[in-house]
Amino acid sequence: MKPATPKITRDQQLEKMRRDWDARARENARHYVNTERTDWTDDDFFASGEQQVAEDILTDMQNICQGREPREMRVLEIGCGAGRITRALAKLFGEVHAVDISGEMVAAARRALAGFPNAHVYQNNGCDLAVIPARDFDFAYSAIVFQHIPSREIIENYCREVHRLLRPGALFKFWVQGDPRTESAPDDTWLGVPFTDADAVAMGKRCGFDPRYRHGAGNQYFILWYFKE
């Protein structure tokens, strides 16, 4: 008989997430942000963020900008890590606000963004966006972050928080774990809980979004387009 999964509270999950990501940041922050390499140089690390934005955002500007000029847009990023993507976003958009649960990662991101006065980085509690100024945001983004969260409750709470901050009609584009073969333990802060296509649609509707597009269901990188209704 398979042993029962130990129970864990949300507060315990969040504390474990914070501790683990602080430890990863102290060991090798850039490697844990992008595991392709262990020896990232500044130029290569930030170039990989530029490439991510080129592939995931510049190819999708119609949905993201909806006729607005990027330099006039206020953007939110969840899970900024060491600032790899945040820096690229700050070059493209007028104002960027980013959060991370790890104080060590936030410190690294702030160093990376020292020359970008339009970028603001905050340490949050890992489940809500109370630290973000209550302003209307034009776009929200999160890549390779929710794949590490072992709780649907936490991910769904983030979606509700993004909905609270976005202007009507704005897009939240984000990635979740989509491989149903994965089994995430409640205290596993590396392998996140998987979502089926039906799970993704239902969560979007519960949070007040139109889950208009999805790509990659059944795979590790399942990308969702939630438009605020």
PyMOL commands that set and color helices and strands:
alter all, ss='L'
color gray80, all
select helices_A, chain A and resi 10-33+42-56+58-65+70-72+84-92+103-112+146-148+152-165+197-206
alter helices_A, ss='H'
color red, helices_A
select strands_A, chain A and resi 74-78+95-100+119-123+137-142+166-176+209-215+222-228
alter strands_A, ss='S'
color yellow, strands_A
deselect
rebuild
show_as cartoon
